[in-house]
Amino acid sequence: MSITSTIKSIQDIMRKDVGVDGDAQRIGQLVWMLFLKILDDREQEWELLDDSYRSPLPERYRWRMWAADPEGMTGDELKEFLDNDLFPGLQGLNPRHSKPLGYVVRAVFEDAYNYMKSGQLIRQVINRIQSGVDFNKAQERHSFGDVYEQLLRDLQSAGNAGEFYTPRPVTEFMVRMVDPRLEETVMDPACGTGGFLTCTIEHKRRHYVRTAEDERILQASISGVEKKPLPHLLATTNMILHGIEVPSQIRHDNTLAKPLISWGPKDRVDCIVANPPFGGMEEDGIETNFPAAFRTRETADLFLVLIMHLLKLGGRAAVVLPDGFLFGEGIKSRIKEKLLTECNLHTIVRLPNGVFNPYTGIKTNLLFFTKGVPTREVWFYEHQYPKGVKSYSKTKPMRIEEFEVEQAWWGSEADGFAARVENEFAWKVSIEELRARSWNLDCKNPHVGEQVSHDPEELLRDYARLQDEIAGLRDQLKTVLAEALEREA
């Protein structure tokens, strides 16, 4: 049975359990089990390589002791063990001799939950995982990477406003253009399920890792923070899956909850690649962690201020932001002024509609900037659909090959992108013009006149997208009004 069909059969078993409600809970249930199985497979590998290896988990909590035997615990006994022994034990884990891996396990289980009510169905799921997945086989580990991507897409379709997981081609293109070197520290302050970080790991291994010492440097150079429990669990599992032995640098926290001023020089990093949640509002009081000029409850805006602060001088960033940021006024204008005067915002790649379909129709942009030198001009590149494609969908998703044209055009920051030339999709705007526009970065392609489409399918798609955007704005407005009324009360 392939890994794909194993995972599908597990989800089918879970659907029979009255305790599991919806995709998000099914994925949460599946992932903590996979985490313990992956960890156990990796520990077997480490024990073979190192006679002195000792697990941070008490013996009875290790997968091999309670889960691996298909004739082992089941029914009420298994349910009782999970709810009253395993979960409390891992949540209160006192890592032996301060082993970092012990802290990782404890953080993963802090907010994990056993939703399943039937011990018999739990045993069926465990047996499928045990017989269907071996993470010590390179081929299976690679196959599981594809399944993992599918799990993330399933989670995305079960997600709430602002929880849009970045398509793989976008993360890969952003990491390639930032090009983090081996020793450079890379952070994602809103890492979700870890997509940007796993792309960074693969990029560094492909281009810079040559020795065991290089691998050690790589492992210490990646960090991320995620505030929601399920994405944090997925990110931690993702790191182990990608060969990060102790992913203690994936913290379960809200990066915005720490006052900006308390992020000191030792917290600065060389590179940041991120897709901060947009469309969401932060809880009351978070904005007071930021200087008065930048106080807003719009999540993506606060993250951009934080990202600028966290970069070292000369540090590079690539960030996904919605169109609303480009043309927004007020506090958004002040944030853009800070960005353009303190950093070199050298490139904005304007993505077409539907990159995040079917989850949101909001148009997005990729901003690339380097801290420490003010912007003189911003280059815009309008990403095109492939030939014959009018919009992305589940059956026609974006592909990494589409970005080859941007890569060929990109040039080098070292010579100020001297090789870049304007074309029908690329143009530049001077800082003087942007200042005159009150920092409005929503610059239209000057090479294309206003084009009115009369294609009914295209018009219906545009109408649906506008309806999505209106619904999103209406939800935001309802949230703001409800909070204002609560404060009045």
C-alpha positions as CSV (number, residue, x, y, z in Angstrom):
1,M,0.0,0.0,0.0
2,S,1.4,3.4,-0.9
3,I,1.8,6.1,1.7
4,T,-0.9,8.2,0.0
5,S,-3.4,5.3,0.3
6,T,-2.2,4.6,3.9
7,I,-3.0,8.2,4.9
8,K,-6.4,8.1,3.0
9,S,-7.3,4.9,4.8
10,I,-6.4,6.4,8.2
11,Q,-8.6,9.4,7.5
12,D,-11.4,7.0,6.5
13,I,-11.1,5.2,9.9
14,M,-11.1,8.5,11.7
15,R,-14.4,9.5,10.0
16,K,-16.0,6.6,11.9
17,D,-15.0,8.1,15.3
18,V,-17.6,10.3,16.9
19,G,-15.0,12.4,18.7
20,V,-13.3,13.7,15.5
21,D,-15.1,16.6,13.9
22,G,-13.8,18.0,10.6
23,D,-10.6,18.1,8.6
24,A,-8.6,20.3,11.1
25,Q,-9.2,17.8,14.0
26,R,-8.5,14.8,11.8
27,I,-5.2,16.4,10.7
28,G,-4.3,17.3,14.3
29,Q,-5.0,13.7,15.5
30,L,-3.0,12.2,12.6
31,V,0.0,14.5,13.0
32,W,0.7,14.0,16.7
33,M,0.7,10.2,16.0
34,L,3.0,10.7,12.9
35,F,5.2,12.9,15.0
36,L,5.8,10.1,17.6
37,K,6.3,7.5,14.8
38,I,8.8,9.8,12.9
39,L,10.6,10.5,16.2
40,D,10.9,6.8,17.0
41,D,12.2,5.9,13.5
42,R,14.8,8.7,13.8
43,E,15.8,7.5,17.3
44,Q,16.4,4.0,16.0
45,E,18.7,5.6,13.4
46,W,20.5,7.7,16.1
47,E,20.9,4.6,18.4
48,L,22.6,2.7,15.6
49,L,25.0,5.6,14.9
50,D,25.7,6.5,18.5
51,D,25.9,3.9,21.3
52,S,25.6,6.6,23.9
53,Y,22.3,8.0,22.6
54,R,19.6,8.2,25.2
55,S,16.0,9.2,24.5
56,P,14.6,12.1,26.4
57,L,11.3,10.2,26.6
58,P,10.5,7.8,29.5
59,E,10.6,4.2,28.0
60,R,6.8,3.6,28.3
61,Y,6.0,6.7,26.2
62,R,8.2,5.7,23.2
63,W,6.2,4.6,20.2
64,R,7.9,1.2,20.1
65,M,6.7,0.4,23.6
66,W,3.0,1.1,23.4
67,A,2.1,1.4,19.7
68,A,4.3,-0.8,17.5
69,D,2.8,-4.2,18.5
70,P,-0.4,-4.7,16.4
71,E,-1.7,-7.0,19.1
72,G,-0.9,-4.5,21.9
73,M,-3.1,-2.3,23.9
74,T,-6.5,-1.5,22.4
75,G,-10.0,-0.5,23.4
76,D,-10.6,1.2,26.8
77,E,-7.1,0.3,28.0
78,L,-5.5,2.2,25.0
79,K,-7.8,5.2,25.3
80,E,-7.1,5.3,29.1
81,F,-3.4,5.2,28.5
82,L,-3.4,8.0,25.9
83,D,-5.7,10.4,27.9
84,N,-4.4,9.7,31.5
85,D,-0.8,8.7,31.0
86,L,0.8,9.5,27.6
87,F,-0.5,13.0,27.1
88,P,-0.1,14.3,30.7
89,G,3.3,12.6,30.8
90,L,4.6,14.3,27.6
91,Q,3.0,17.7,28.5
92,G,4.8,17.6,31.9
93,L,8.0,16.1,30.5
94,N,11.1,17.0,32.5
95,P,13.8,16.6,29.8
96,R,16.7,14.5,31.1
97,H,19.8,16.6,31.6
98,S,18.0,19.5,29.8
99,K,18.0,17.6,26.5
100,P,16.7,20.1,23.8
101,L,14.7,17.3,22.1
102,G,12.8,16.8,25.3
103,Y,11.7,20.4,25.3
104,V,10.6,20.0,21.6
105,V,8.4,17.1,22.5
106,R,6.9,18.9,25.5
107,A,6.2,22.0,23.3
108,V,4.6,19.9,20.6
109,F,2.2,18.2,23.1
110,E,1.5,21.3,25.1
111,D,-1.7,21.9,23.0
112,A,-2.1,18.6,21.2
113,Y,-5.2,16.6,21.9
114,N,-6.5,13.1,21.5
115,Y,-9.9,13.7,19.8
116,M,-10.7,10.0,19.2
117,K,-13.2,8.3,21.5
118,S,-12.9,4.7,20.4
119,G,-9.9,2.7,21.5
120,Q,-10.5,0.1,18.8
121,L,-10.4,2.7,16.0
122,I,-7.3,4.3,17.6
123,R,-5.6,0.9,17.4
124,Q,-6.6,0.5,13.7
125,V,-5.1,3.9,13.0
126,I,-1.9,3.1,14.8
127,N,-1.5,-0.2,13.0
128,R,-1.9,1.5,9.7
129,I,0.8,4.0,10.6
130,Q,3.1,1.3,11.9
131,S,2.8,-1.0,8.9
132,G,2.4,1.7,6.2
133,V,5.2,4.2,7.0
134,D,8.9,3.7,7.6
135,F,10.7,7.0,7.8
136,N,14.2,5.4,7.8
137,K,13.7,4.4,4.2
138,A,14.9,7.4,2.1
139,Q,12.3,6.7,-0.6
140,E,9.4,6.5,1.9
141,R,10.6,9.7,3.6
142,H,10.7,11.4,0.2
143,S,7.2,10.1,-0.7
144,F,5.9,11.2,2.6
145,G,7.1,14.8,1.8
146,D,4.5,14.8,-1.0
147,V,1.8,13.4,1.3
148,Y,2.7,16.1,3.8
149,E,2.1,18.8,1.2
150,Q,-1.3,17.2,0.6
151,L,-2.0,17.4,4.4
152,L,-1.1,21.0,4.4
153,R,-3.5,21.7,1.5
154,D,-6.2,19.8,3.4
155,L,-5.5,22.0,6.4
156,Q,-5.6,25.1,4.2
157,S,-9.1,24.2,3.0
158,A,-10.2,23.8,6.6
159,G,-8.5,27.1,7.6
160,N,-9.9,30.4,8.9
161,A,-9.4,34.0,7.6
162,G,-5.7,34.8,7.2
163,E,-4.5,31.2,7.4
164,F,-3.3,30.8,3.8
165,Y,-0.4,28.4,3.4
166,T,2.0,29.6,0.7
167,P,2.1,27.6,-2.5
168,R,5.4,25.7,-2.9
169,P,6.5,27.4,-6.1
170,V,6.2,30.9,-4.4
171,T,8.3,29.8,-1.4
172,E,10.9,28.2,-3.6
173,F,11.2,31.3,-5.8
174,M,11.5,33.7,-2.8
175,V,14.2,31.6,-1.2
176,R,16.1,31.3,-4.4
177,M,16.1,35.0,-5.0
178,V,17.2,35.8,-1.4
179,D,19.8,33.0,-1.7
180,P,20.7,32.5,2.0
181,R,24.4,31.4,2.3
182,L,25.4,28.5,4.5
183,E,26.4,30.5,7.6
184,E,23.6,33.1,7.3
185,T,20.8,33.0,9.8
186,V,17.3,32.6,8.4
187,M,14.1,33.3,10.3
188,D,10.4,33.1,9.6
189,P,8.6,35.0,12.4
190,A,5.2,33.6,11.4
191,C,6.3,30.2,10.1
192,G,3.0,28.4,9.9
193,T,3.8,24.8,8.9
194,G,7.4,25.6,8.1
195,G,7.3,25.8,4.2
196,F,9.8,28.7,3.9
197,L,12.2,27.0,6.4
198,T,12.1,23.6,4.6
199,C,12.8,25.4,1.3
200,T,15.7,27.2,2.9
201,I,17.1,23.9,4.2
202,E,16.9,22.3,0.8
203,H,18.4,25.4,-0.9
204,K,21.4,25.4,1.5
205,R,22.0,21.7,1.1
206,R,21.8,21.9,-2.6
207,H,24.2,24.8,-3.0
208,Y,26.4,25.1,0.1
209,V,26.5,21.9,2.3
210,R,29.6,19.8,1.5
211,T,30.7,18.3,4.8
212,A,29.3,17.2,8.2
213,E,30.5,20.5,9.7
214,D,28.5,22.4,7.0
215,E,25.4,20.4,7.9
216,R,26.0,21.3,11.6
217,I,26.2,25.0,10.7
218,L,23.0,24.7,8.6
219,Q,21.1,23.0,11.5
220,A,21.9,25.9,13.8
221,S,21.1,28.6,11.2
222,I,17.3,28.1,10.9
223,S,14.6,29.5,13.2
224,G,10.9,30.1,13.2
225,V,8.0,31.1,15.5
226,E,4.3,30.0,15.2
227,K,1.6,30.9,17.6
228,K,-1.1,28.4,16.6
229,P,-0.7,24.9,18.1
230,L,-1.5,22.7,15.0
231,P,0.7,24.6,12.5
232,H,3.5,24.5,15.2
233,L,3.1,20.8,15.5
234,L,3.2,20.4,11.7
235,A,6.2,22.7,11.4
236,T,8.2,20.7,14.1
237,T,7.3,17.4,12.3
238,N,8.3,19.0,9.0
239,M,11.7,19.9,10.4
240,I,12.4,16.4,11.7
241,L,11.2,15.1,8.3
242,H,13.8,17.4,6.6
243,G,16.6,16.1,8.8
244,I,16.7,18.8,11.4
245,E,17.7,16.6,14.4
246,V,16.5,18.8,17.2
247,P,14.1,21.4,15.9
248,S,14.1,23.4,19.2
249,Q,14.4,26.6,17.2
250,I,10.8,26.3,16.1
251,R,9.1,28.1,19.0
252,H,5.4,28.0,19.9
253,D,4.8,31.7,20.5
254,N,3.4,35.0,19.1
255,T,6.3,37.0,17.8
256,L,4.2,40.2,17.9
257,A,3.5,39.8,21.7
258,K,7.1,40.9,22.6
259,P,7.8,44.7,22.7
260,L,9.7,45.7,19.6
261,I,12.3,47.5,21.7
262,S,13.2,44.2,23.5
263,W,14.4,42.5,20.3
264,G,18.1,43.4,20.7
265,P,21.2,43.0,18.5
266,K,21.6,39.3,19.4
267,D,18.2,38.6,17.9
268,R,19.0,40.1,14.5
269,V,19.2,37.8,11.5
270,D,20.7,37.8,8.0
271,C,17.6,36.7,6.1
272,I,13.8,36.6,6.6
273,V,11.4,34.9,4.2
274,A,7.8,35.1,5.3
275,N,4.1,35.2,4.4
276,P,2.7,37.0,7.5
277,P,-1.0,36.3,8.1
278,F,-3.0,39.0,6.4
279,G,-6.7,40.0,6.7
280,G,-6.5,39.2,10.4
281,M,-6.6,41.5,13.5
282,E,-4.4,41.1,16.5
283,E,-5.9,41.0,20.0
284,D,-6.2,44.2,22.1
285,G,-2.9,45.5,23.5
286,I,-0.5,43.8,20.9
287,E,-0.2,47.1,19.1
288,T,1.2,48.8,22.2
289,N,4.4,46.7,21.7
290,F,5.1,49.0,18.7
291,P,6.1,52.7,18.4
292,A,3.0,55.0,18.3
293,A,3.5,55.9,14.6
294,F,3.0,52.3,13.6
295,R,0.3,51.2,16.0
296,T,-2.3,49.1,14.2
297,R,-4.1,45.9,14.8
298,E,-3.6,44.7,11.2
299,T,-1.4,41.6,11.6
300,A,0.6,41.9,8.3
301,D,1.5,45.6,8.9
302,L,2.9,44.8,12.4
303,F,4.9,41.9,11.0
304,L,6.5,44.1,8.3
305,V,7.6,46.6,11.0
306,L,9.0,43.7,13.1
307,I,10.8,42.2,10.0
308,M,12.5,45.5,9.3
309,H,13.6,45.7,12.9
310,L,14.9,42.0,13.0
311,L,17.1,42.3,10.0
312,K,20.8,43.0,10.5
313,L,22.3,45.8,8.5
314,G,22.7,44.4,5.0
315,G,20.1,41.7,5.8
316,R,17.7,40.6,3.1
317,A,14.0,39.8,3.1
318,A,11.3,38.5,0.9
319,V,7.7,39.0,2.2
320,V,4.3,38.2,0.8
321,L,1.8,41.1,1.2
322,P,-1.7,41.8,-0.2
323,D,-2.5,44.5,-2.6
324,G,-4.2,46.5,0.2
325,F,-0.8,47.2,1.7
326,L,0.5,48.7,-1.5
327,F,-2.2,51.3,-1.9
328,G,-3.2,51.6,1.8
329,E,-3.0,55.0,3.5
330,G,-2.5,56.3,7.1
331,I,-0.4,54.0,9.1
332,K,0.3,51.9,6.0
333,S,1.8,55.0,4.4
334,R,4.1,55.6,7.4
335,I,5.2,51.9,7.3
336,K,6.0,52.2,3.6
337,E,7.9,55.4,4.2
338,K,10.0,53.6,6.8
339,L,10.6,50.7,4.4
340,L,11.7,52.9,1.5
341,T,13.9,55.2,3.6
342,E,15.6,52.5,5.8
343,C,15.7,49.6,3.2
344,N,16.3,49.2,-0.5
345,L,13.0,47.9,-1.7
346,H,14.5,46.8,-5.0
347,T,11.8,44.5,-6.4
348,I,8.0,43.9,-6.2
349,V,6.7,40.9,-8.1
350,R,3.0,41.3,-8.7
351,L,1.3,38.0,-8.7
352,P,-1.9,37.4,-10.7
353,N,-5.3,36.5,-9.3
354,G,-5.8,33.0,-8.0
355,V,-2.4,32.1,-6.6
356,F,-4.1,31.2,-3.3
357,N,-7.2,29.8,-5.0
358,P,-9.6,28.4,-3.9
359,Y,-9.0,29.8,-0.5
360,T,-8.9,33.5,-1.2
361,G,-9.1,35.7,-4.3
362,I,-7.0,38.5,-2.7
363,K,-4.2,39.6,-5.0
364,T,-0.7,39.3,-3.5
365,N,2.8,40.7,-4.1
366,L,6.3,39.5,-3.3
367,L,8.4,42.3,-1.8
368,F,12.2,41.9,-1.8
369,F,14.3,44.4,0.2
370,T,17.7,44.8,1.9
371,K,18.2,46.8,5.1
372,G,20.5,49.7,5.5
373,V,20.4,51.6,2.2
374,P,17.5,53.8,1.2
375,T,15.6,52.9,-2.0
376,R,16.4,54.8,-5.1
377,E,14.0,53.0,-7.4
378,V,11.6,50.1,-7.2
379,W,11.4,47.5,-10.0
380,F,8.1,45.9,-10.6
381,Y,7.6,42.6,-12.4
382,E,4.1,41.4,-13.4
383,H,4.0,37.6,-13.1
384,Q,2.1,36.1,-16.1
385,Y,-0.1,33.0,-16.2
386,P,1.4,30.2,-18.3
387,K,0.1,30.0,-21.9
388,G,-3.4,28.8,-22.1
389,V,-4.1,29.3,-18.3
390,K,-6.6,32.0,-17.3
391,S,-6.6,31.3,-13.6
392,Y,-5.0,28.9,-11.1
393,S,-7.1,26.2,-9.5
394,K,-6.7,22.9,-7.6
395,T,-6.3,21.1,-10.9
396,K,-4.1,23.8,-12.4
397,P,-1.9,25.0,-9.6
398,M,1.1,27.4,-10.0
399,R,4.3,25.7,-11.0
400,I,7.9,26.6,-10.1
401,E,8.9,26.7,-13.8
402,E,6.8,29.8,-14.3
403,F,9.3,31.8,-12.4
404,E,12.2,31.0,-14.8
405,V,11.5,34.2,-16.7
406,E,11.8,36.3,-13.6
407,Q,15.0,34.5,-12.6
408,A,16.5,35.1,-16.0
409,W,15.7,38.8,-15.7
410,W,16.7,39.2,-12.1
411,G,20.4,40.2,-12.3
412,S,22.6,40.8,-9.2
413,E,22.1,43.2,-6.3
414,A,25.9,43.5,-6.1
415,D,25.9,45.7,-9.2
416,G,22.6,47.4,-8.4
417,F,20.8,45.1,-10.8
418,A,22.5,46.7,-13.8
419,A,21.5,43.9,-16.1
420,R,17.8,44.5,-15.7
421,V,15.9,46.0,-18.6
422,E,12.3,47.2,-18.9
423,N,10.0,45.0,-21.0
424,E,6.3,44.5,-21.4
425,F,6.1,43.0,-17.8
426,A,8.9,44.9,-16.1
427,W,9.2,48.6,-15.2
428,K,10.8,50.8,-12.6
429,V,9.5,53.8,-10.5
430,S,11.8,56.3,-8.9
431,I,11.8,57.2,-5.2
432,E,10.8,60.8,-6.1
433,E,7.7,59.6,-7.9
434,L,6.8,57.3,-5.0
435,R,7.2,60.1,-2.6
436,A,5.0,62.3,-4.8
437,R,2.4,59.5,-4.7
438,S,2.4,59.6,-0.9
439,W,4.1,56.2,-0.9
440,N,1.4,54.5,-2.9
441,L,3.1,51.4,-4.3
442,D,0.2,50.2,-6.4
443,C,1.9,51.1,-9.6
444,K,0.2,49.9,-12.8
445,N,2.1,48.4,-15.7
446,P,2.8,51.4,-18.0
447,H,3.3,49.1,-21.0
448,V,-0.3,47.9,-20.9
449,G,-3.3,50.1,-21.6
450,E,-6.6,49.6,-19.8
451,Q,-7.9,46.3,-21.1
452,V,-11.6,45.5,-20.8
453,S,-12.4,41.8,-21.1
454,H,-15.8,40.7,-22.5
455,D,-15.1,37.0,-21.8
456,P,-18.1,35.9,-19.7
457,E,-16.0,33.3,-17.8
458,E,-13.4,36.0,-16.9
459,L,-16.1,38.5,-15.9
460,L,-17.7,35.8,-13.6
461,R,-14.3,35.0,-12.1
462,D,-13.7,38.7,-11.4
463,Y,-17.1,39.0,-9.9
464,A,-16.5,36.0,-7.6
465,R,-13.1,37.5,-6.6
466,L,-14.7,40.8,-5.8
467,Q,-17.4,39.1,-3.7
468,D,-14.7,37.2,-1.8
469,E,-12.8,40.5,-1.1
470,I,-16.1,42.2,0.0
471,A,-16.9,39.2,2.3
472,G,-13.4,39.4,3.8
473,L,-13.7,43.2,4.4
474,R,-17.2,42.7,5.8
475,D,-15.9,40.1,8.3
476,Q,-13.0,42.5,9.3
477,L,-15.5,45.3,9.8
478,K,-17.8,43.2,11.9
479,T,-14.8,42.2,14.1
480,V,-13.7,45.8,14.6
481,L,-17.3,47.0,15.3
482,A,-17.9,44.2,17.8
483,E,-14.7,45.0,19.6
484,A,-15.5,48.7,19.6
485,L,-19.0,48.0,21.1
486,E,-17.4,45.7,23.7
487,R,-15.1,48.6,24.8
488,E,-18.0,51.0,24.9
489,A,-19.8,48.5,27.2
